[in-house]
């Protein structure tokens, strides 16, 4: 399997060189490529290669930002006109604007609006939000009314309080009120990607301010199927935490069910393998009942303590007195985002936010 850093290939840089040379004949494409690979390029990781590419491109661009950003805009327009598909490697375009355009607000903002229709600018706008605050937020509110879905998505995604891999925006984590008018404008957007961004933004907000999400859920409830879906996706963190108000909102009270016979089929698991377990659930009342099933996996940490991660199994209506046997597998395949530690681990079954049966197994 290729690594993410390998998106920066010789063919990518050759294509860039050809594009810039075609617009600006004195752009030295051969030297640009030579300069890209003249350092310890093979030792650089993905983000390092991104920054190296941005900085090297800057060496061959006009020193005046207005001229440089117009070149980038023209290359982007050419790519769009020819139907060229943007891969993640083209993130160097918004990175260039972020790095060298931070003191050129109007020029940068106009370029973001174009470039994001080719490659997302969600990471690059964040330093502008921090530096310009109300001025940049006003621009993003205007973007929420754009005819282009990618620009409308940028209005929501770029201002997320907890955008993964991105620069933090502390003042919005502390008080997300400036975000809410933008999300309100986008709550019925025709684009699913925009609506999903709204949901992810609200989920970010709920981690620090659950009351805000609960208030929005009550006001948006029943507006449309799409807004109901936004709220459901935005509620996933509170649901995993078993927040009583969101459980009540969805009618998920923790009564009148029975969990029995939690059985670990693989009491000893090797790293790289998987733990298999099963249990029985019964709706103990004669009326249908909504049941949200999850399991908690308590991972062993380096200090010997356990840390729980919650995984969803299902959420559906169980008919009166319905009994069901649930079987699940949880992988311990080695991945880059989690380090596994040997020792005792635990599994618990969670129904409507209430942790019930728990048992353990050994990871070796």
N, C-alpha and C positions, 0 to 999 in steps of 0.2 A: 504494500500500500504506500502511495506517495505521501509525502509530508506537505502540510499546508504551505510551508515556505517555498516549496518547489513550484508554486504558481508563478514565481518570478523566473521565467525561462529566457533563454537567448531569443526565442521567437517573439516573446512579448516585447523585449527591449528593441528588437529590430523593427517591429511594427510601430512602436512609439517613435523611433528615430525617423522612419519613413514619413510618418504623419507630420512631425514638426518640420522636417526638411522640406516637405511639399508645400508648406505654408510660408516658411522662412528659409530661403535657400542657404543662408549662411549658418544655419544650425548644423553643427558638425556631428552628424550621426555616428560616424566611425569612432570618433574620439569619445563621444558619449558612451557608447557600448564598451569601449576599452576601459574607460574610467569606472564604469559600473563594476567590472570584473577585475580591476587592478588591485583591489584590497583583499582582505580575507573573506571574500563573499561567501564561500562555502561554509564558513563557520558561523555566519549570521543566522539568527532565528527569524521567524516571520516578521515580527514587529520591527526588528533591527533592519531587515531588508527593506521594509516599507520606508523607514526613515532614511536609510542610505539612498534609496532610489529618489526620494523627494529632494534630498540635499544635492545629489549629483545632477538631477534635472535643473536645479536652480543655478548651477554653475554655467549651464549652457543657455540659459534664458536671458532676456533683456533685464538689466538691473532695475528698471522702472516697473513697479508692480502692475500698473495699468496696462502696459504693453504685454507683460508676461501673462497676466490673467486673460487677456484677449486672445492670446495664442492658445491657451488651454480651452477657452470657450469655443474657438473655431475647430480645434481637434475633436472636441466632444460633439459639435454639430455635424462634423463629417462622419463620425462613427454612427450617430443616430440616423443620418440620411441614408447610409449604406446598410442599415439594419444590423450593425455589428453588436454582438451580445457582450455586455460588460461582465467580466469576472471580478473577483475580489481584488485582484492585483491592481485594478484601476483606482483603488482607494487612494493611490498617490495623488490623484487630482484634487480631491477635497483636502487631503493632508497638506498639499502645497498652499492652498488658499488659507487654511488654518495657520500654517507656519509663517507665511510671508505677507498675509493680508490682514492681520489682526488690527493694524492701525489704519486700514483703508475700508471703513465700514460699508459704505455704499457700493463700492466695487465688489467687495467680497460677497455681500448679500445678493447682488444681482447674479453673480456667478454661481453661488449655491443653488439658486432657483433653477438655473439651467442644468448644472452638473448633476444634481440629484435625480433628474429624469433619466440619467445614464447610469450613474453609480451613487449610492446613497451617501448623503453628507451628514448623517445623524451624529457621528462622532465629532466632526469638524466644527459644527455650530456651537458646541458647548463652551469653548473658551469665549466666544462672542456673547453668550448669555451671561457668563460670569463678569465680563468686562463692561458690557453695555446695559445689562439688566432690562429695565423697562423698555428701552429702545429696541432691543432685539426681540423681546417677547411680543411687542407690538407688531413687528415684522412677521413673526410666526403665526400670530392671530390672523394677519392678512393672508398668509399662505394657506390657512385652513379653508379659505374660500377659493383656492386656485382651481381651474378646470382640470389640472393634471393630478392624478391620484398620487404620484410619487411625491409631489410637492406637499399635498395635504398630509400624507403620511409623515413627511419630515417635520411638519408642524407638531405632531404628537410624539413621534419617536425621539426626535432630537431633544425634547424637553422632559423626557422621563427622569424622575428623580434618581432611579437606580439602574440606568441603562447598563447592561453587562458589557464588560471590557472598556467602558468609557470613563472619561473624567467625571468625578463627582461634582454635583452642584449643591453645596451645603445649604444655601439659603432656600432652595426649593424643597429639600428634604425637611427642613425645619418648618416651612410654611408653603404648602403647595397651592395656595389660593390663586396665584397668577396663572396656573396651568388650567384651572377648571373651565374658564370661558372657551378655551381652545377645544377641550374635550366635548363640551356641550355643543359646539358647532359641528363636530364630527360624529356625533352619536348615531346619526342615521345615514352615514356616508354609504354611497352605492358600492364602494370598493371594500371587499372583505379584508384586504391587507391593512387598510386604514382602520377599519373597525377593530381588528385584532390589535393594532397598535394602541388604540384607545383603551382596550381591555388590559393590555400589559401595563400601560401607564397607571391605570387605576389600581392594578394589583401592586405596583410599586408603592403607590400612595398608601395603600391599606397596611403595609408593613410598619409604617410609622404612625398613621392616622386612621385606624379602622373606622372611627365614627364618620369620617368623610365619605368613605365608600358606602357605609350603611345608609347614610342620608341620601346619596345619589341613587342607590338601589331603590329606595322608597319612591323617589321622585320620577325615576325613569321606568318603573315597573309598568308593564303593559303598554308602553308607547308603541312598540312593534316587536316582532319576533327577534329582530336584529339587536335591539337594545337589551332585550331579556338575555340574549346570548352573550352580549358584552358583559353584563353584570355577572353572569354565571362564570365566565372565564376569569373575570377580574376578582372573583371571590375565592379562587382556588387556594391561596395562602391562608386566608381566614378559615376556610373549611378544613384544611389540613391541621390547623392549630386547634380546631374544635371550638372556635369562637361562638359562644352561646347565642348571640344576636343573629349571626348569619345562619346558624343552624335553624333557629326559629323562623327566619325569613323563608327558608326552603322547607319548612315543616319536618325537619329532621330531629325530632326529639328522641332522647336516648332511653326509651322505655319499651316494654312489651316485646322483647326479642330474646332469643336464647342462642348463645354460642357454646358449642360443646365439641369435644373430641379434637382438640388441636394436636396434630400429629406431625412430627418432623420425620420425614422419610429418609433423610440423609443426615444423621446426627453428627457425622464427621465430614467436613468439606475441605477439599484442597483449594488453595488459591489457584484460580483459573477454571474451577469447576462451578457448580451451582448448588444451592440449598433448595430442596423440594419439601413442601409442606401442604397440609390440607386441614380443613375444619368444616364443621357443620353449622349452619345458621337456620333458625326457625323464626318465622313471624308468629309470635305466641298469642296473637289476638285474631278474632274471626274476620275483622275488617282489613282491607288492603292497607299497606303501610309503606311509605318511602324509606328505603334503607340505603345509606351510603356506606359501602364497605371499603376499608383501607387496611393496610398492615404497616406496622412500625418495625423497622429493622434497626436494632441497636448495634452500631459498629464499634468495635474496639478501637480506642485511640492510642496514641503513642505513650500517654501517661497512665494507661491502664483503666481510664474511665470510659464510659459508654456514651455514644452520641446517637440520638434517634433521627432517622430520616423516614418520612411517611410516603408510602406509595398507594395510589388509588387502585382498587380492584374494579368496582362498579358502583353505579347509583341507579336504582330502578325501583319500581313498585313491586313489592312482594304481596301476593294474594293472601287472604286469610288462611292461617295455619300452614302456609307453604314452607317446605323444608328443602334446603339445597345444600349440596356438598361442593365446596370450593377447593380447587387445587391450584397452587401457584409455584413457580420457580423464580429464584432470584440469583442472578449471575454474579460471580466473583472474578470475572475475566479482568485481567490487568488493563487498566485504562489510565490515561494521563491526568484525569481530573480527580482521581481519588487514590490514596495509598492505603492498602489493606494491611492490617496488623493481625497476627495470629493470636488465638486465644478464644475465650468464651464470647459468643455473640447471642443476642436475644431477638426473638420475633414475637410481636404482639398483634392481636386482632382488634381493630378499631371499628366500631359501628356508630354512625351518627355522632362522631366526635368523642365517643366514650371508649377508652381503652379497656379491653376485657381480658381474655385469656392471654397468657404469656408463657413462653418456654424458651429453652436455649439450645445451642449447638456449638460445636467446636470447629474453628477455622485453623487449618494447619498449613 
